[in-house]
């Protein structure tokens, strides 16, 4: 039974149903509040102590039963009918294993959101590029839109259960879904699913690559022949995986692989042989972002968005904040903020994204990880290295091994004018730290904001 109210399906399935929400953070809080609204008898269990747990305090004030400080196995003797699990909690967790042994169904918060959503869903997953692709799709679907809105949700930072409560049939929910979230879906059925790529990732959680790939493929498990599955045809594995889907396969390819409907040929991106945009007009650099643009424009075309509106977005979009984000051009130098590059792998993506000489700002928390893979990248792409933070000494060694001049400074703020002075017109000045931020910053977002502020101060001051 269901009735439509306030943009949400007021389903009655949860009335007086005993539900355990395991783990809080934003997804757990929103799931608990939605379940209470649907009439469920909600218990929340979070391992964080109550005194240091503002989320638990808020839910208690809202009349929800809260158990904190540990995950007591005996709690599961209370005959719960459902567990809503925080995606980050692995299935090897004793509480989860006990729930499985008791045959208690386990879902994640996006599944709950889908069940109450009137809006159709477009779902995006992949090892890399999820957030950029999700963001681009939302922007393209909203460009010159006459009715309704495309609403970003999910792993992108806005809980889907929050968005679904107000979304109407005129809207779409563009949901970024991680493999962790996809393991907990049962009915979730996107009209368009996107798989950007599959690489090695999260094997500590999934156990092996086969389980990781299977989790990703759950994005299409409920699709029918009326739906679309957008896949990266440059990866041969995708051709076999496509056979598992009932949806219409819509391939994209940067390498112009046969059969792709969206592809790059020469300097242009095409869809169904219509020239869309010259890659030089994209604001976001790198081959990986060409793939993200192809995936997004494919979805936009399937939804009937006009070419001119797709082009307008791609010419304007300067990147997801802190992910090779274009900041500004000053005296012929282009500044980019890649603060989210908290390891060597992420920085390698940024370093290979540019054809121009790079002045690289790097450094941060020393987790003892090898930096050796940076040496050939710095040698090939970097003209000057400016280093700071706990890893500064080790990055000096990287620069020396790569034969590139290195300057060491104490702080990121100090690094910006030094980097500018080491650059020439036409260069890229890139923050891509190859290290976590916690030695000097609360998180990578704060670090990126400090970089942006320092670049703006450089422009404003005009003295270097």
BELNOR-V682553 format. One record per backbone hydrogen bond with DSSP energy under -1.0 kcal/mol. NH is the residue of the N-H (numbers start at 1). CO is the residue of the C=O. If there is no record, write none. Layout:
# BELNOR-V682553
nh:NH co:CO
nh:NH co:CO
This chain:
# BELNOR-V682553
nh:5 co:8
nh:8 co:5
nh:9 co:116
nh:10 co:3
nh:11 co:9
nh:12 co:1
nh:15 co:12
nh:16 co:39
nh:17 co:14
nh:19 co:41
nh:20 co:82
nh:21 co:43
nh:22 co:84
nh:23 co:45
nh:28 co:24
nh:29 co:25
nh:30 co:26
nh:31 co:27
nh:32 co:28
nh:33 co:29
nh:34 co:30
nh:35 co:31
nh:36 co:32
nh:37 co:33
nh:38 co:34
nh:39 co:36
nh:40 co:35
nh:41 co:17
nh:43 co:19
nh:44 co:65
nh:45 co:21
nh:46 co:67
nh:53 co:50
nh:57 co:53
nh:58 co:54
nh:59 co:55
nh:60 co:56
nh:61 co:57
nh:62 co:58
nh:63 co:60
nh:64 co:59
nh:65 co:42
nh:67 co:44
nh:69 co:46
nh:75 co:72
nh:76 co:73
nh:77 co:74
nh:78 co:75
nh:81 co:18
nh:83 co:105
nh:84 co:20
nh:85 co:107
nh:86 co:22
nh:89 co:86
nh:93 co:90
nh:97 co:93
nh:98 co:94
nh:99 co:95
nh:100 co:96
nh:101 co:97
nh:102 co:98
nh:103 co:100
nh:104 co:99
nh:107 co:83
nh:108 co:184
nh:111 co:108
nh:112 co:108
nh:113 co:109
nh:114 co:110
nh:115 co:111
nh:116 co:112
nh:122 co:173
nh:123 co:192
nh:124 co:175
nh:125 co:194
nh:127 co:197
nh:133 co:129
nh:134 co:130
nh:135 co:131
nh:136 co:132
nh:137 co:133
nh:138 co:134
nh:139 co:135
nh:140 co:136
nh:141 co:137
nh:142 co:138
nh:145 co:142
nh:151 co:172
nh:153 co:174
nh:154 co:158
nh:155 co:176
nh:157 co:154
nh:162 co:159
nh:163 co:159
nh:164 co:160
nh:166 co:163
nh:167 co:163
nh:171 co:168
nh:172 co:149
nh:173 co:120
nh:174 co:151
nh:175 co:122
nh:176 co:153
nh:177 co:124
nh:182 co:178
nh:183 co:179
nh:184 co:181
nh:185 co:182
nh:191 co:121
nh:192 co:121
nh:193 co:228
nh:194 co:123
nh:195 co:230
nh:196 co:125
nh:206 co:202
nh:207 co:203
nh:212 co:208
nh:213 co:209
nh:214 co:210
nh:215 co:211
nh:216 co:212
nh:217 co:213
nh:218 co:215
nh:219 co:216
nh:220 co:217
nh:223 co:220
nh:227 co:224
nh:228 co:191
nh:229 co:248
nh:230 co:193
nh:231 co:250
nh:233 co:252
nh:235 co:232
nh:238 co:235
nh:239 co:236
nh:241 co:237
nh:242 co:238
nh:243 co:240
nh:244 co:241
nh:245 co:242
nh:248 co:227
nh:250 co:229
nh:252 co:231
nh:253 co:262
nh:260 co:257
nh:261 co:251
nh:262 co:251
nh:263 co:270
nh:264 co:253
nh:265 co:268
nh:268 co:265
nh:269 co:277
nh:270 co:263
nh:271 co:274
nh:272 co:261
nh:274 co:271
nh:276 co:269
nh:277 co:269
nh:279 co:267
nh:281 co:278
nh:282 co:279
nh:283 co:314
nh:290 co:286
nh:291 co:287
nh:292 co:288
nh:293 co:289
nh:294 co:290
nh:295 co:291
nh:296 co:292
nh:297 co:293
nh:298 co:294
nh:299 co:295
nh:300 co:296
nh:301 co:297
nh:302 co:298
nh:303 co:299
nh:304 co:301
nh:305 co:300
nh:310 co:306
nh:311 co:307
nh:312 co:308
nh:313 co:309
nh:314 co:310
nh:315 co:311
nh:317 co:313
nh:323 co:320
nh:325 co:337
nh:326 co:318
nh:327 co:335
nh:330 co:333
nh:333 co:330
nh:334 co:427
nh:335 co:328
nh:336 co:429
nh:337 co:325
nh:338 co:431
nh:340 co:322
nh:341 co:338
nh:342 co:340
nh:347 co:343
nh:348 co:344
nh:349 co:345
nh:350 co:346
nh:351 co:347
nh:352 co:348
nh:353 co:350
nh:358 co:381
nh:359 co:428
nh:360 co:384
nh:361 co:430
nh:362 co:386
nh:363 co:433
nh:365 co:436
nh:374 co:371
nh:375 co:372
nh:378 co:374
nh:379 co:375
nh:380 co:376
nh:381 co:377
nh:382 co:378
nh:383 co:358
nh:384 co:358
nh:385 co:405
nh:386 co:360
nh:387 co:407
nh:388 co:362
nh:391 co:364
nh:392 co:389
nh:395 co:391
nh:396 co:392
nh:397 co:393
nh:398 co:394
nh:399 co:395
nh:400 co:396
nh:401 co:397
nh:402 co:398
nh:404 co:399
nh:407 co:385
nh:409 co:387
nh:415 co:411
nh:416 co:412
nh:418 co:414
nh:419 co:415
nh:420 co:416
nh:421 co:417
nh:422 co:418
nh:423 co:420
nh:426 co:332
nh:427 co:424
nh:428 co:357
nh:429 co:334
nh:430 co:359
nh:431 co:336
nh:432 co:361
nh:434 co:341
nh:440 co:437
nh:441 co:437
nh:447 co:443
nh:448 co:444
nh:449 co:445
nh:450 co:446
nh:451 co:447
nh:452 co:448
nh:453 co:449
nh:454 co:450
nh:455 co:451
nh:456 co:452
nh:457 co:453
nh:458 co:454
nh:459 co:455
nh:460 co:456
nh:461 co:457
nh:462 co:458
